[in-house]
Amino acid sequence: MSKQKKRGTHAEQQPQADPYAAMSPRRQRIHRRADEISALFAKREKLLNRLLLGVFAVVVVLWLAGALAGSTARYLIVAIMGAALALNGLSGYRQSRWAGFSLMVFGTLLFLGNLFMLTR
C-alpha cells in the first residue's frame, strides 16, 4: 500500500496587504463594490448555472421535437451559452480580474448578439 500524504502541513498564510491601498478613494470604492458584486454572484453561481442548464435542455428538447425552428433553437442555444459565460465571468472576477472581465465581455456580446439575431 502507498503511504497517505499528510494534509494541512502548509504554513499559515499571512493576511494580504490591502491591494487597493495605492488607489484613490474613488477607485478603491469602485473596486471594492466590484468585489462585493462578484462575491454575491459566486454565492448564487451554482443555482444560476443549473437554471441555465434547465433552459438549455428545454430548448434542445423543443428543437428535437420539432416545436422550435432550427435556426431559432441554434441562436437560443448560443445565447444561453453566452449568458453562462457572462455569469461565470462575473462570479470569478475576484479570483482573476482579467479572465473574469474577458468572460463577462465575451459572454455578454455573445448573448446580446444572438438575441439581436433572433429578432431579425
Contact map, one row per residue, 1 for C-alpha under 8 A:
111000000000000000000000000000000000000000000000000000000000000000000000000000000000000000000000000000000000000000000000
111100000000000000000000000000000000000000000000000000000000000000000000000000000000000000000000000000000000000000000000
111110000000000000000000000000000000000000000000000000000000000000000000000000000000000000000000000000000000000000000000
011111000000000000000000000000000000000000000000000000000000000000000000000000000000000000000000000000000000000000000000
001111100000000000000000000000000000000000000000000000000000000000000000000000000000000000000000000000000000000000000000
000111111000000000000000000000000000000000000000000000000000000000000000000000000000000000000000000000000000000000000000
000011111100000000000000000000000000000000000000000000000000000000000000000000000000000000000000000000000000000000000000
000001111100000000000000000000000000000000000000000000000000000000000000000000000000000000000000000000000000000000000000
000001111110000000000000000000000000000000000000000000000000000000000000000000000000000000000000000000000000000000000000
000000111111000000000000000000000000000000000000000000000000000000000000000000000000000000000000000000000000000000000000
000000001111100000000000000000000000000000000000000000000000000000000000000000000000000000000000000000000000000000000000
000000000111110000000000000000000000000000000000000000000000000000000000000000000000000000000000000000000000000000000000
000000000011111000000000000000000000000000000000000000000000000000000000000000000000000000000000000000000000000000000000
000000000001111100000000000000000000000000000000000000000000000000000000000000000000000000000000000000000000000000000000
000000000000111110000000000000000000000000000000000000000000000000000000000000000000000000000000000000000000000000000000
000000000000011111100000000000000000000000000000000000000000000000000000000000000000000000000000000000000000000000000000
000000000000001111100000000000000000000000000000000000000000000000000000000000000000000000000000000000000000000000000000
000000000000000111111000000000000000000000000000000000000000000000000000000000000000000000000000000000000000000000000000
000000000000000111111100000000000000000000000000000000000000000000000000000000000000000000000000000000000000000000000000
000000000000000001111110000100100000000000000000000000000000000000000000000000000000000000000000000000000000000000000000
000000000000000001111110000100000000000000000000000000000000000000000000000000000000000000000000000000000000000000000000
000000000000000000111111000000000000000000000000000000000000000000000000000000000000000000000000000000000000000000000000
000000000000000000011111101100000000000000000000000000000000000000000000000000000000000000000000000000000000000000000000
000000000000000000000111111100000000000000000000000000000000000000000000000000000000000000000000000000000000000000000000
000000000000000000000011111110000000000000000000000000000000000000000000000000000000000000000000000000000000000000000000
000000000000000000000001111111000000000000000000000000000000000000000000000000000000000000000000000000000000000000000000
000000000000000000000011111111100000000000000000000000000000000000000000000000000000000000000000000000000000000000000000
000000000000000000011011111111110000000000000000000000000000000000000000000000000000000000000000000000000000000000000000
000000000000000000000000111111111000000000000000000000000000000000000000000000000000000000000000000000000000000000000000
000000000000000000000000011111111100000000000000000000000000000000000000000000000000000000000000000000000000000000000000
000000000000000000010000001111111110000000000000000000000000000000000000000000000000000000000000000000000000000000000000
000000000000000000000000000111111111000000000000000000000000000000000000000000000000000000000000000000000000000000000000
000000000000000000000000000011111111100000000000000000000000000000000000000000000000000000000000000000000000000000000000
000000000000000000000000000001111111110000000000000000000000000000000000000000000000000000000000000000000000000000000000
000000000000000000000000000000111111111000000000000000000000000000000000000000000000000000001100000000000000000000000000
000000000000000000000000000000011111111100000000000000000000000000000000000000000000000000000000000000000000000000000000
000000000000000000000000000000001111111110000000000000000000000000000000000000000000000000100000000000000000000000000000
000000000000000000000000000000000111111111000000000000000000000000000000000000000000000001111100000000000000000000000000
000000000000000000000000000000000011111111100000000000000000000000000000000000000000000000100100000000000000000000000000
000000000000000000000000000000000001111111110000000000000000000000000000000000000000000000100000000000000000000000000000
000000000000000000000000000000000000111111111000000000000000000000000000000000000000001001100000000000000000000000000000
000000000000000000000000000000000000011111111100000000000000000000000000000000000000000001110000000000000000000000000000
000000000000000000000000000000000000001111111100000000000000000000000000000000000000000000000000000000000000000000000000
000000000000000000000000000000000000000111111111000000000000000000000000000000000000000000000000000000000000000000000000
000000000000000000000000000000000000000011111111100000000000000000000000000000000000001100100000000000000000000000000000
000000000000000000000000000000000000000001111111110000000000000000000000000000000000000000000000000000000000000000000000
000000000000000000000000000000000000000000011111111000000000000000000000000000000000000000000000000000000000000000000000
000000000000000000000000000000000000000000011111111100000000000000000000000000000000001000000000000000000000000000000000
000000000000000000000000000000000000000000001111111110000000000000000000000000000001000000000000000000000000000000000000
000000000000000000000000000000000000000000000111111111000000000000000000000000000000000000000000000000000000000000000000
000000000000000000000000000000000000000000000011111111100000000000000000000000000000000000000000000000000000000000000000
000000000000000000000000000000000000000000000001111111110000000000000000000000010001000000000000000000000000000000000000
000000000000000000000000000000000000000000000000111111111000000000000000000000000000000000000000000000000000000000000000
000000000000000000000000000000000000000000000000011111111100000000000000000000000000000000000000000000000000000000000000
000000000000000000000000000000000000000000000000001111111110000000000000000000010000000000000000000000000000000000000000
000000000000000000000000000000000000000000000000000111111111000000000000000010010000000000000000000000000000000000000000
000000000000000000000000000000000000000000000000000011111111100000000000000000000000000000000000000000000000000000000000
000000000000000000000000000000000000000000000000000001111111110000000000000000000000000000000000000000000000000000000000
000000000000000000000000000000000000000000000000000000111111111000010000100110000000000000000000000000000000000000000000
000000000000000000000000000000000000000000000000000000011111111100000000100010000000000000000000000000000000000000000000
000000000000000000000000000000000000000000000000000000001111111110000000000000000000000000000000000000000000000000000000
000000000000000000000000000000000000000000000000000000000111111111110000000000000000000000000000000000000000000000000000
000000000000000000000000000000000000000000000000000000000011111111111100100000000000000000000000000000000000000000000000
000000000000000000000000000000000000000000000000000000000001111111100000000000000000000000000000000000000000000000000000
000000000000000000000000000000000000000000000000000000000000111111110000000000000000000000000000000000000000000000000000
000000000000000000000000000000000000000000000000000000000000011111111000000000000000000000000000000000000000000000000000
000000000000000000000000000000000000000000000000000000000000011111111000000000000000000000000000000000000000000000000000
000000000000000000000000000000000000000000000000000000000010011011111101100000000000000000000000000000000000000000000000
000000000000000000000000000000000000000000000000000000000000001001111111100000000000000000000000000000000000000000000000
000000000000000000000000000000000000000000000000000000000000001000011111110000000000000000000000000000000000000000000000
000000000000000000000000000000000000000000000000000000000000000000001111111000000000000000000000000000000000000000000000
000000000000000000000000000000000000000000000000000000000000000000011111111100000000000000000000000000000000000000000100
000000000000000000000000000000000000000000000000000000000011001000011111111110000000000000000000000000000000000000000000
000000000000000000000000000000000000000000000000000000000000000000000111111111000000000000000000000000000000000000000000
000000000000000000000000000000000000000000000000000000000000000000000011111111100000000000000000000000000000000001101100
000000000000000000000000000000000000000000000000000000000010000000000001111111110000000000000000000000000000000001100100
000000000000000000000000000000000000000000000000000000010011000000000000111111111000000000000000000000000000000000000000
000000000000000000000000000000000000000000000000000000000000000000000000011111111100000000000000000000000000011001000000
000000000000000000000000000000000000000000000000000000000000000000000000001111111110000000000000000000000000011111100000
000000000000000000000000000000000000000000000000000100110000000000000000000111111111000000000000000000000000001000000000
000000000000000000000000000000000000000000000000000000000000000000000000000011111111100000000000000000000010001000000000
000000000000000000000000000000000000000000000000000000000000000000000000000001111111110000000000000000000111111000000000
000000000000000000000000000000000000000000000000000000000000000000000000000000111111111000000000000000000011011000000000
000000000000000000000000000000000000000000000000100100000000000000000000000000011111111100000000000000000010000000000000
000000000000000000000000000000000000000000000000000000000000000000000000000000001111111110000000000000110111000000000000
000000000000000000000000000000000000000000000000000000000000000000000000000000000111111111000000000000111111000000000000
000000000000000000000000000000000000000010001001000000000000000000000000000000000011111111100000000000010000000000000000
000000000000000000000000000000000000000000001000000000000000000000000000000000000001111111110000000100110000000000000000
000000000000000000000000000000000000000000000000000000000000000000000000000000000000111111111000001111110000000000000000
000000000000000000000000000000000000010011000000000000000000000000000000000000000000011111111000000110110000000000000000
000000000000000000000000000000000000111111001000000000000000000000000000000000000000001111111100000100000000000000000000
000000000000000000000000000000000000010001000000000000000000000000000000000000000000000111111111101100000000000000000000
000000000000000000000000000000000010010000000000000000000000000000000000000000000000000011111111111110000000000000000000
000000000000000000000000000000000010011000000000000000000000000000000000000000000000000000111111100100000000000000000000
000000000000000000000000000000000000000000000000000000000000000000000000000000000000000000011111100100000000000000000000
000000000000000000000000000000000000000000000000000000000000000000000000000000000000000000011111111100000000000000000000
000000000000000000000000000000000000000000000000000000000000000000000000000000000000000000011111111110000000000000000000
000000000000000000000000000000000000000000000000000000000000000000000000000000000000000000001001111111000000000000000000
000000000000000000000000000000000000000000000000000000000000000000000000000000000000000010011001111111100000000000000000
000000000000000000000000000000000000000000000000000000000000000000000000000000000000000111111111111111110000000000000000
000000000000000000000000000000000000000000000000000000000000000000000000000000000000000011001000111111111000000000000000
000000000000000000000000000000000000000000000000000000000000000000000000000000000000000010000000011111111100000000000000
000000000000000000000000000000000000000000000000000000000000000000000000000000000000110111000000001111111110000000000000
000000000000000000000000000000000000000000000000000000000000000000000000000000000000111111000000000111111111000000000000
000000000000000000000000000000000000000000000000000000000000000000000000000000000000010000000000000011111111100000000000
000000000000000000000000000000000000000000000000000000000000000000000000000000000100110000000000000001111111110000000000
000000000000000000000000000000000000000000000000000000000000000000000000000000001111110000000000000000111111111000000000
000000000000000000000000000000000000000000000000000000000000000000000000000000000110110000000000000000011111111100000000
000000000000000000000000000000000000000000000000000000000000000000000000000000000100000000000000000000001111111110000000
000000000000000000000000000000000000000000000000000000000000000000000000000001100110000000000000000000000111111111000000
000000000000000000000000000000000000000000000000000000000000000000000000000001111110000000000000000000000011111111100000
000000000000000000000000000000000000000000000000000000000000000000000000000000100000000000000000000000000001111111110000
000000000000000000000000000000000000000000000000000000000000000000000000000000100000000000000000000000000000111111111000
000000000000000000000000000000000000000000000000000000000000000000000000001101100000000000000000000000000000011111111100
000000000000000000000000000000000000000000000000000000000000000000000000001100100000000000000000000000000000001111111110
000000000000000000000000000000000000000000000000000000000000000000000000000000000000000000000000000000000000000111111111
000000000000000000000000000000000000000000000000000000000000000000000000001000000000000000000000000000000000000011111111
000000000000000000000000000000000000000000000000000000000000000000000001001100000000000000000000000000000000000001111111
000000000000000000000000000000000000000000000000000000000000000000000000000000000000000000000000000000000000000000111111
000000000000000000000000000000000000000000000000000000000000000000000000000000000000000000000000000000000000000000011111
